[in-house]
Amino acid sequence: MTDARFDELIHPPTRLAIVSLLAASQWADFKFIRDSIGLSDSALSKQLTTLEQAEYVEIHKGFVGKRPRTSARLTPAGRTAFEQHVAALQDMVARSGMRIAPQ
Amino acid sequence: MDEETRTSDAAWALGEVRARQQQVIDQATIPAWYWWAVGVLMVVLAVGVDIRTSAAIGTAVPVFVVGLLAATGAAVRGQFRQARLRNGLLDGRGVAAILGFVALIVGGTLGIAFALRAGGVHYPATLACAAGGIVMGLGGPVLMRTLRRIMLGNRAGSPR
């Protein structure tokens, strides 16, 4: 069972959205993350850099044919931090007796 | 931040976690048209098998191969360009559902074809593949819905 640990770095809405997308992926393309969340290139780069500095995310820059492509993925440490953060959120909600409606 | 606000914030965050993971899962769903396309291609191949002339086989096989590659490429292109699903989302139930679907299509189609052939019916492979193609077209989206439900249940933040 995952230990619950609230993570202040992950919790802000934009970073939470990015990490949640990456949590369901082996990797995700920069444009897919940008368009899914509705961020500008620079705003997403800034958030990814913050997550990369915390060693939660790895950024890969490569080429597909002649086109540059940037993708990101969660590191094992990032995945653990995310799972612990989600467990902490679930504990907070469970303690209140609130239920999250299934989507 | 008081307790009530913290709880509301946590509930919102959990909803966000689930919704964002659902975005990744939904972009990887194989579209309904793909299953009908594969069903039609099966029939094309079977027509070639039933007619048995060089021209028929020489036409049906390339149409089947090129069509299948093109349809598959178009259907999964999003995954390769956007995001690749994490393996852990699909557990043993998902694998069983996929294998069961394949077994149903292959077993059903072959069974019908052999039965029709034994009964002396003309074009047994074509008729059997038509039946298999209809099952494919109708069942593919059902399989996708089943896999989606399994993956949504396995995403982080799902009810414990």
Interface residues (C-beta under 8 A of the other chain):
Chain A: H11 P13 L16 A17 S20 L21 A23 A24 S25 Q26 W27 A28 D29 K31 F32 S36 I37 F82 E83 V86 A88 L89 Q90 M92 V93 R95 S96 M98 I100 P102 Q103
Chain B: E3 E4 R6 T7 A10 A11 A13 L14 G15 E16 V17 R18 A19 R20 Q21 Q22 Q23 V24 I25 Q27 R81 Q82 A83 R84 L85 R86 N87 L89 L152 R155 A156 G157 P159 R160
